[in-house]
Amino acid sequence: MSALLELRDVTKTFGGLTAVNDVSFDVAEGSVVGLIGPNGAGKTTTFNVITGNHRADRGTIRFQDRSLVGMPTHRIVSLGIARTFQNIRLFQQLSALENVLAGRHCRTRAGLFAAMARPPGQAREEREAVARACSELAFVHLSDRTMELAKNLAYGNQRRLEIARALATDPKLLVLDEPAGGMNEQETDDLVQLIGKIRERGITVLLIEHDMTLVMRACEYIVVLEYGVKIAEGPPAAIQSNPKVIEAYLGTEEA
Amino acid sequence: MNRKLLASYALAAAVLAAAPFLLDAYWVDVLNSVGLYALLALSLNLILGDAGLFNMGQAAFYAVGAYVAAILSTRLHVPILWALPVSGLAAAAFAAVVARPVIHLRGDYLLIVTIGMGEIVRIALVNDVGGFTGGANGIFGIARPSVLGHRIRTPQDFFFLIWAFVALTVFLFHRLEQSRFGRALNYLREDEVAAEGSGVNTTRYKLMAFVLGAAWAGMTGSLYAAKMTIISPESFSFWESVLVFIIVILGGSGSIPGVIVGAFLVVGLPEIFRGFATARMLVFGLVMMVMMVFRTQGLLPFRPVRFKESDVPRPT
């Protein structure tokens, strides 16, 4: 399998703080990769650098052999990297359907003129976008909430709605920032199944997660960060027995 | 558009169409003012209500449109209604140039920049920059418009011209609201980071909201120039921008019918209370304060209803 996403020596500093320090790793096409580490390890910053929310100070990020450094976020989305946010960011006052349609935006064309004059192509494009958005809502089991305002959805459903919005962009790589955050056991189980289904669609998944059982069940490859530095990577079994990882999570005996 | 809203518009149109035949010239002229402010507020609503960008300099775009129309009319003798699209384009071009460097600013910062922009335009007009604007005296002798050989002169004539343009605007802006473009503006308002992260080019749409809002304010400016035949910088003061801002917030930010109701309230109410003489602005101020305390969402907080259950394809 070839690498879909390739990070090499990526560094990001904020003032005097080095949030991400010389981090390199690959995300193989078709895989589910987990990015783990204690709080403040630089996981979300790494995500933000990949998705263009932050610009890397040094290093290269390549997606399908294209450099992403300096590219605006919406361009990165249209290349095929979609994301969700750690603290859910939905369009609260809009319906679930309208939220998912946001994801279709970069795959549709209608502009100002089409909006006002409504040529026949525009109506077809709208119908297709709505149909696709509805099928993504069905995919995350939210069909019965189509018309509900995002703010009225239960927490777990809001997380799933965010995933549907990301899937609507036709991503090749889906980046999930703590998808199980705030979920109960049942919801987490459902999420593991959902990630499996996303993978069956041929979409590569990169996720940050604190819930270790989820990471071990869902991911086939894990990258561990601590204080902005990569301390380990490998398959789940190897990570679980890696002394550096255990130390990072539990502390050393002298400490 | 849903049936109830359509019926409300039909009723309002019927009542308005009868108004010039029932009211005296003074009150028809008040309705003309309401119409012009409704147009300005609808133009600002795209920027402030739909896209959530704080702009308190809408009078600048209004001024650019009015002055372009006035200059075309008095110097080049272009019929004023032919000047209407030109003044819209001029205001749009002006907005594109002015807004581009500041478009990344949010909320209060953008608000202050737009206030500055409005003041610069007004002061430039007072100082007769370029020798085209007539300084503090402004421009007079703007020709009356004519439609199909009929000269538009009386308040009644202008009533139909202005309100026909309001009707066209409402129609087009509702279509806009129901489109990919309209949704994109709403995504911006709700959460800019999430909009960008969902693939929306937020910079482009913010700029487009400004440009389109300015184009409409500019066209409204040329209608104003045609109606007044004299324009001067004091018609485009900071207070005008504030008034339009108030109409949008008070009427219901992001709501087309709300903004129109807001224009009636903000422009019409002080006229109705003219009997109170100076106390009327006190009443006006109190109404604004009470409104914002008890009804922050505005008079008619009408969120666009974009889809019905019947639009959703049922899984087979």
Interface residues (C-beta under 8 A of the other chain):
Chain A: T51 N53 P72 T73 H74 V77 S78 A82 R83 F85 R89 L90 F91 Q92 Q93 L94 S95 L97 E98 L101 A102 G103 H105 C106 R107 T108 A110 G111 L112 A114 A115 M116 R118 Q122 E125 E126 A129 V130 A131 C134 A138 S143 T146 M147 R165 A166 T169
Chain B: L172 R175 L176 Q178 S179 R180 F181 G182 R183 A184 N186 Y187 E190 D191 V193 A194 A195 E196 G197 S198 G199 V200 N201 T202 T203 M208 L212 R303 R306 F307 E309 D311 V312 P313 P315
